[in-house]
């Protein structure tokens, strides 16, 4: 296939990969109450997605949650609040939180250089710092990561070090000078995971489980990789979608399952780089993380660290960046919010923090092409209005 045409196809596929620009919330006269939202979710599960979870939290309560549709279509296993789904790049925000925990403990500094922890990269000697890895200003490239996956059945024999070395060898040049500009990079967060491992002396998965998931009380419902296949949802591609049409150009057929009606099942898999997208969990579980960020006192880190976690960043030249040290920055009709989106093979998700309204929201679905931004723009407004005492 000619290069230009292939690039167009790949660009279409990467709509499902996390990142994305902030959009504004608009009103919807058809969604005014919680009952309207429940009916809307149930209707989506009959047509737009195989299964969906949506949760809304405040600092001290689970405000709303609803699950609808199927966790697996062929077996007619229903989607429940305990069904896990892949979070993909929503993982990055928790990876950033883990990094800041190590900074708070004094075993890592935001100004430490990548070379001190992972010296054997093609970017050695360029002065890339931990801060730049977290804020996507390292200049490290971001090739399409759709093939950076392996089947869950192959996890025991998978060699992450070899996979990372192969990716680095294929992408040896920086796209920009470190610190100069924002440019999303999955490789950057993969390497940040390696920094966490060296600084902590633990595997990334073990550190996150012990220091992030366990303190939040969600270790039983969230994990790095699929721990309990029996309660994990099947991910799907819509039969009649551009993504399904071009999948053969950008993914391996070993990952394709069977069709169930209008949906192609994607076989259970793990990301090669757990730190950039390996978390598996539930909307309620991610809601617990959002609650921790809304409460007066966080169980993950102190007030100063949480302020850093939520504060907008600048480039080396002082230009404002569209993110904090771990969150992207959005605006909802004048109300600021922090968000992280994640998507890939069979799933899509997004979580948001509305600090001024004191709310957090999460949506997770088993459909690669789901438009989480449009969904949250419609549905979140119901609960923001409820919180603020307006229709």
Secondary structure, DSSP 8 states (H G I E B T S, - for coil): --HHHHHHHHHHHGGGSS----------TT--SHHHHHHHHHHHTTTT-SEEEEEEE-SSSEEEEEEEEEEETTTTEE--TT-BEE-GGGHHHHHHHHHHHHHHHTS--TT-BGGGT---STTTTS--BHHHHHTT-S-------TT-EEEGGGGGG--HHHHHHHHHHH--S-SS-TTSS----HHHHHHHHHHHHHHHTS-HHHHHIIIIIHHHT-TTT-EES-S-GGGB--EEEETTSHHHHHHHHHS-GGGEEEEETTEEEE--EEESSHHHH-EEE-HHHHHHHHHHHHSSS-SSS-HHHHHHHHS--B-TTS-B-SB-SS-EEEEETTEEEEEEEEEETTEEEEEEEETTTTEEEEEEES-TT--HHHHHHHHHHHHHHHHHT--
